[in-house]
Amino acid sequence: MIPSSVPLVVVAADRLNLAAGRELARSLGLAFLGPGVAAQNITPFILSLSGEGLALLSSEGHFGAIVCDFTGGRIRHRYHHGGGVGQAIARAAGIKHTSELLIADLTAGLGEDAFVLAGLGARVVMVERHPVVAALLEDGLRRARQESSNVGIRAAVERMSLVAADARIWLATADQPDVICLDPMFPERHKSALVRKEMQVLQRLVGADHDGDELLELALERAQYRVVVKRARHAAPLAGREPTFAVTGKTTRFDVYSLRKLPSSVE
Ligand SMILES: C[S@@+](CC[C@H](N)C(=O)[O-])C[C@H]1O[C@@H](n2cnc3c(N)ncnc32)[C@H](O)[C@@H]1O
């Protein structure tokens, strides 16, 4: 079942993807439409499967296709020119040198933050509970593993794994992560002009995450060294809990809850 009020159908963009599209629709509990049907007349949100992969299309607000793409565009640019271990998220997670930290990103979304951390050497377990977001993420990982000609990017996605589950349940049985990252969706993000269109569509699909406070408490019980919470720059800290310290970027702040000193080889 899709935990969302947004109407959504799966569409196979061509005959080659009929069987796979039908199977995806079945696994997500969604209606399926074959090629040639004008799905946009039926619903504003379409999950389209083509030879190029899985894309979330929305006719609302003139958004482009939303795909999980680790090999091109903004994510690739950030991989090459984002600032390496000097980036706010890397400093917050404690990666000062390429490290072997095991990081759990409990609110994976489309995996952008996770990819930055994996690109710097961490092993990252991504946990995502929304089945459509998890399907997009899985598709992005698969394509990057199969198609990327860049050795570094391929190695980074090999360090990433995906668990399609609610992190609150996953945490109870998972191996202890060194660092846990959280970035729950907040309703107030709607108001910010700085929010990328991609994130706005994701927001429509996923809705607000009302269990962020609970997730923080669980994360603080389970992480070995630290918990990192991504917030809008001026937002109050999650659960009203003051962090040990914060790393502030242009629009974002990373609140760091330090539990133990990181070993010097990774700090
Ligand atoms: C703001 S997005 C994260 C974006 C992500 N940081 C990135 O870089 O792409 C929040 C995501 O966390 C997921 N999420 C929220 N709470 C969760 C939970 N308890 N377990 C698993 N996923 C969760 C939502 O479904 C949503 O896709």
The ligand as an ORCA input file, in Angstrom:
! r2SCAN-3c Opt
* xyz 0 1
  C      13.421     14.943      2.909
  S      13.448     13.341      2.233
  C      15.154     12.909      2.366
  C      16.008     13.421      1.246
  C      17.403     12.844      1.294
  N      18.141     13.366      2.422
  C      18.187     13.052      0.001
  O      19.327     13.516      0.067
  O      17.654     12.746     -1.083
  C      12.762     12.358      3.533
  C      12.552     10.889      3.159
  O      12.586     10.112      4.344
  C      11.634      9.095      4.282
  N      11.322      8.715      5.685
  C      10.835      9.515      6.658
  N      10.694      8.852      7.807
  C      11.108      7.574      7.573
  C      11.206      6.398      8.370
  N      10.800      6.381      9.655
  N      11.695      5.280      7.811
  C      12.086      5.273      6.503
  N      12.002      6.353      5.681
  C      11.522      7.494      6.208
  C      10.463      9.732      3.530
  O       9.638      8.741      2.939
  C      11.190     10.606      2.510
  O      11.390      9.912      1.292
*
